[in-house]
Amino acid sequence: MKEDGIILNQPLLSIVIPAHNEEHRLPGTLEKIFEFLTSQEYAAEIVVVENGSHDRTLEIVQEYTHCINFLRVFHEEARGKGLAVRRGMLEAVGQYRFICDADLSMPIEEVNRFLPPHIGDHKVIIGSREAPGAVRYNEPTYRHVIGRVFNTMVRVMALPGLQDTQCGFKCFEGRLADEVFRLQTMGGMSFDVEVLFIARRLGHPVLEVPIDWYFNSDSRVRLVEDSFRMALDLIQIRLNGLNGVYSAKKLHKEA
């Protein structure tokens, strides 16, 4: 809860879940996260942002608020993962804000590796399926190859050195999240690259944490269509950077 800009009873962690047509996968995910968080010594919240669903995702997650008192639910009318994540990260109040895919393809127990004391001074920490020690389970070869091709484009055009910008698990220190996601402009799948690009522009390095990752055959990524659109978005991100869209001066002007 925020009062006059002050966060009251601030939790250490906010877990932000974008949800589009997730009536089948989300209940199990919420139950696993609830069981994990209730076993931890720190305070936490779960923030679900449902957007553009045609099923009962919103109604189902709202029902869970009766048994999970630290669950908050928001609705965005328009479809777009980036839109849902932006809303959730700006609504969240945790000292650290963790983006979590609804399919929970990374075991939730690994979230503690994104928090102090494991992260040092880093304020941007991302799950990586490519960092040394990471393990991928059951991923088809063709998807891995396409992902590596896209990551090569990302490294050349926007984020040199980062091996896995598209993994759906990312953590931002709270105050930095407020800055970065206010500057976000992309509502689709390319928001990952954009927010990491913004964070670097604001002077914050990105730490990649190796994770165990389990392929889900019900993935919502449309490989050919989404990859082509995201390639165009990379060009737009570079243009935005050149035109000062992500500058600290613009951020402070809007504050």
Secondary structure, DSSP 8 states (H G I E B T S, - for coil): -EETTEETT--SEEEEEEESS-TTTHHHHHHHHHHHHTTSSS-EEEEEEEES-SSSHHHHHHHHTTT-TTEEEEEESS--HHHHHHHHHHH---SEEEE--TT--S-GGGGGGGSTTTTTT-SEEEEESSSTT-EEES--HHHHHHHHHHHHHHHHHT-TT-S-S--S-EEEEHHHHHHHHHH----STTHHHHHHHHHHHTT---EEEE-EEE--TT----HHHHHHHHHHHHHHHHHHHHTTTT-HHHHHHH-
